[in-house]
Amino acid sequence: MTTTAPEEVVDFHARVLPSAAAVTRLLAEMDRHGIARAVVVAAGAVDLDTLATQIMEGGFVDVDADNAGLLAVCAESGGRLLPMFFGNPHRPPSEYARVAAGCYGLELSPAVHGVALTDERTRAWVEVAGRHGHPVYVVCLGRPGTTAADLAVLAREFPDTDFVLGHCGFVGIDVWSVERIRDSPNVFAETSGCYTRTAAAAVARLGADRVLFGTEWPLQDPRVELAKIAALDLEPDDRRRVLSTNADRLLRRSS
């Protein structure tokens, strides 16, 4: 009788407060759901009510995430938590450049900091990411300068840099955003928070080799996101790509 090796799962998008208690909780949650490693961003830059208001009404905060704290707690995780620098384009990327060798990517969020993807300040951060082989994770919005179409333009300007469309777009049903990145081979789609139908559209339109599993922990329970991937009923090779292989490919370029 043969047995199948356990399926490795890499969470490409989780958030964690840089504290021992928060890390312990995240690692326990990963163990509970069979998640081997997670790409993590420092939480706490903005509270949920403020973020929701900014998404709906506009506005921004000029606040730095605790990237130094994140790097410190990730160093104690035995390689399971892989830090992604949360950039603040209101400032130059000098600190990111200084610690980039210890990071696995860059997140830029117009939803938090309000700086458009078409802004020169954004390009300055992307240039640093490109020099270090980092993927750039982007949370898009529905306003001019911050959409998936703008992300596609940015990706064409930096063809040797990988980009990730967070949550498969702006809202759960956002197949519009998936379609906007279809012809941008260096843009991947990450599935946390989107509808099952949208995740299926991402696989169908982009190919399974451009889709990444993520949880958006702690805002989302990993069980929900894992159930969504299971509901896609992917072929085994495609499922492996979505759950781990694609993430490993992007992360290897960062190492």
N, C-alpha and C positions, 0 to 999 in steps of 0.2 A: 504494500500500500504506500503511495506517495503522498506527501503533504505539500501544500503550497506555502511558500515563505510569507510571513506577514507583510502586508502592503505598507510601504513607507509613505508617510504623509508629511509634507512641508507646508506650513502655513505662511503664505507670502505677505500677510498683512495683519499684524496684531499691534496693540498699543499696551504700554505698561508704564506705570509710575515708577520712577527710579528709586524704589525702596525694597528692602529685603522682603517685607511682608507681601508686597504686590508681586514680586518675582516668584516667591514660594507658591502663591495662589495660581499664577499663570502656569508654572511648571506642573503643578498638581492637575490642573485642568487639561494640559497637554497629555499627561500620562493617562488620564481617565479616558481620553478619546483617541489614543494611539497616534498622537502628533509627535513626530521625532524632533523637528526643529521648527523655529518660527523666526521670521524676519520681524523685528519689533521697532516701533517708533516711540519716542518719549511722549507719554500722555500728560495732560494737565496744562497745556498752553492756553486752553479756552474751555469754559464750562459748556455743557450741552445746551442750555437755554440760550446762551449768547451765540453759540455756533448756529443754532437753528434760526435765530433771528437774523443773523448775517446772511444766511443762505436765502431767506425769504425776502428780506428788505434791503440788503446791501450792508456795507460797512465792513470794518476789519479791526483786528487788534494788532498792535505792534509789540508782540511779546515773543521772547525767545524760549523755546523748549529747553528742558534740562538735558541737553545732549551729553554733557560731561558725566552727569549722573548715570545716564543710560549706558554709556560705554563702560563705566565702572561695574554696574551690576551684571552686564552681559559677560564681562570677563570672568565672573564667578559662576557662570552657568554651565561650564563644561562643554562649550561649543553648541549648546542647544538654542541659545538666543543670539540672533545675529543682528547687530545694531544698524539701523538706517537713520541717517542724520536728517532731522527735521529743519529744513532751511527757512530762514526769515529774510525774504528779499528786500526788506527795508534796510538791511545792512549788507555790507560787502561780504563775500564768502570766505574771508580770510581764516576764520576759525575752522570752518569746514575743510578748507585746504590743508590746515595744519594737522587735523586728526583723520583725514580721509583714508589713510592707509589702514586704520582700524575699523573702518565702516564697510558696509556691504551695499550701500545705495543712498539715494537722496530722495526725500519727499518734499514736494512743493504743493501748497494748498491755497489757491485763491479763495477758498471758502473761509479760511482762517485769517490770512494776511492781506487778502484783497488785491494782490499784485497780479496783473494780467499776464497770461502766457506770451503775449506779444510785446511785453515790456523789456527794455534792455537789461533791467536788473535781473529778470528771470534768466536771460541768456547768459549773464555772467556766472550764475550758479550752475547752469547746465554745462558750461565750458569746463568747470572744475570736475564735475561728475564724469565728463567724457575723458578727461586726462587720467582718471583712476579706474576706468572701465565700469563705472557704477550705473545700474539702471536708475531711472528717474521716475518715481511714483507720483502721479498727479491726480488730485481730486478736482474734477471739472465741475463747472456750473452751467447755467443756462443763459448767462449774460455775455454780450460781445467781449471778446478777448480772453474768455475763460472756458470756451466750449471744446468739445472733442475735435471739432473742425480746426480750431486754433492749435490744439495739441498736434494734429496731423501736420500742420504747417511747420511747427517747431521741430517735429521729428524729421521733416525733409531738410531742414537747415542743419541738423546734426545726424546725418545718416549712419554714423558709426556708433551712436549712443542708443541704448535700448530705453524705451519709455513704457510705462504701465498705466493704462487707463483704470483708475480705481473704481471698484463697484460696477464695472461695465457701463459706467455713465453717470448721468446727473440724477436720475430717478430710477426706481426699480424696473420700469418697463421700457427703458431707454434704448431700444434697438436703433434709434437714430444715431446715437453716438457710436454704437458698434459698427454701423455702416460707414460712418465718417472715417474710421481708422482702417477699413478693409484693405485699402491700397497702400498702407504704410507698414511695410514688413518689419520695421523695428519698433512697432507699438504692439504691446500685449494687452490683454484684458484680464482684470482680476475680478473674481466672482462674488466677493462678500456683499451682502445687502441687496443684490438684484433678484428679480423674479426668476423662477426656474426656466420659464420660456425665454427670458433674455439670455441666460447662461447657455441654453441650447442654441440660440441664434448665434452667440459668439463662437461656439464650437463649429457650427455649420458654415458660417461666413468667413471666419478667420482661419479655421483649421485647429485641431486640438493642440498643435504645437505652439499656439500663440495664446493659450488660455491658462490662467494661474488660479489655483485654489487659495482663498484667504478667508479669515473668520471675522475680522474687525472686532476681536476681543478687546475690551470687555463689553462693548455695546451689543454684541451678538453672541449667542450661545453657539459654541462649535458644533453641537448636535444638529442645529438647524442647517448650517452650511454643509456639513457632511451628508445630511439627508438630501440636500439639493443636488449634490454631485451624484449620489446614488440614484436619484430619480431621473437623471439624464440617461441612464442605462447605456453607458458608453462601452465600446469594445475595450477589452483589457488593456491593450497598448495605449489607447487614447486616454483611458482613465489614469494610467500611470503618468502619462505626460502632464495631465492637468494637476494631479495630486503631488507630483514631486519632480519629475524629470525636467520639466521646463524651468522650474525654480532653480534647480541645481545648475542648469546651463547658464542662467543669468548670473547666479552667485559665483560661479567659477571665474567669470570674467572680472569679478571684484577682488579675487584673492591674489 
